Amino acid sequence: MPRTPKRLHGPALVTNSAATKYTVPATTKTIVRHIHVQNPSGSPVTFTLSIGTDAAGVRIFDAYSIAAGAVLDHFCYYVMEAAEVIQALAGTTNILTLTIDGDECTLG
């Protein structure tokens, strides 16, 4: 199963409503390895990220406060199946910058 390391999303601003940031392509498994969130503003901003359609039971971060001028680097190993999604939202729109990196593994 060939693995292709790649940027899965971003860098891009996060809005204040849940939006899909990445969808696993058909006949593919994806391993999310790194989630990077930057808050360049002068105020703390909350960040929510889920694997699946946003709901309390699928959140990796749930209104997690990112301090003013801070960076969140989350090194991880989340295996996702074809058609699964990552959704994210922020407490304040268009402040946080999100980048997601990982490996796509083509099946078959």
Buried (B, 14 or more C-beta within 10 A) or exposed (E): EEEEEEEBBBEBEBBBEBBEBBBBEEEBBBBBBBBBBBBEBEEBBBBBBBBEEBEEEBBBBEEBEBEEEBEBEBEEEBBBEEEBBBBBBBBBEEBBBBBBBBBBBEEE
